[in-house]
Amino acid sequence: MFSVFSQLSKLVRNLRTTISDRLGFFANIERRRLALAAENLFLRKQVALFREREKKTLPTGFVAHNDVSAPDSSRSRTGLASSLEDLVSRLARDSEFSA
């Protein structure tokens, strides 16, 4: 009789542990999804701010006539913008597939 209660208590303990682990697993999945969405939103805002700052710069004609290094800096700025856009689009694509 005592062994039946012992086995029953072990079964209940194992079931409780299994259920707790599964709930934690699904909570972690949801947390990762929310973190990815938050990071995606942050990066979209950063790209928007970057584009806004890029519009407010001096005209390229003025810089090109007075500064020799202007074409290189404008090229790197465009490269950085395209890299950020690629990153945001990849994150958006990944979040669509995981949803």
N, C-alpha and C positions, 0 to 999 in steps of 0.2 A: 504494500500500500504506500509506503514511504517513497519507494522508487518511482511510482506513478506520479506523485506530486513533484518529485525532483525533475522528472522528465518533462512534465507539464510546465514547470517554471522555466526550464531551459528553452522550451519551445516558445513560450511567451516572450522571453528575453530576446531570442533570436528574431522573432517576428517584429518586435518593437525596434530593434537595431536596424533591420532591413528596411522597414518603413521610414525610419528617421534618415537613413542614408539616401534613400530614393528622393525624399522631399528636399534634402540638402542639395542633391545633384541637380534637380530641376530648378531650384532657386538659383544655383550658380549659373545655369544656362541662361536664365532670364536676366540675371545681373550682367552677364557678358554682353547680351544683346542690347541692353540699355546703355552700357558703357560704350559700345561701338556706335550707337546712335548719337550719344552725346559727343563723342570725339568727331564724328562726321559733321555734326552741327557746328562745332567749334572750328573745324577746318574750313567749312563753307564761309563762316563769318570772317576768318582770316584772309581768305582769297578775296572776298568782297572788299575788305579794308585795303588790301594790297592794290587791287584794281582802282579803287577810289584815289589812293595816294598817287598812283601812276598817272592818273588824269590831271592832277594838279601840278605836275612838274613843269619846268620851263619848256618852251618850244624847242624842238630839236635843231632848228636852223640857227638859233642864237648860240646854243651850246656847241654845235659843230664848227662854227666860225671862230669861237673863242677858246675852245678846249680841244686838244689833240686826242685825248683819251675818251671822248664822248661816245664814239661808235661802239667801242668795246663795252663800256658800261651799259649802254642801252641794249646791246645784245644779251648781256648776262641777265639783265632785268627781265627781258622777254623769255629767256630760257627758264628763269626761276618761276615766272608766272605759269608757263606751260607745265613745268614739273609739278607745281602745286595743283593745277587743274587735273593732271593725270592722276595724282594721288587721290584727290577728292572723288574723281569718277570711279577709280578702282574700289575705294571704300564704299561708295554707293552701290556698285555692282555686287560686292561681297555681302553687304547687308541685305540686298534684295534676295540673294540666293539662300541666306541663312534664315530668313523670315518665313 
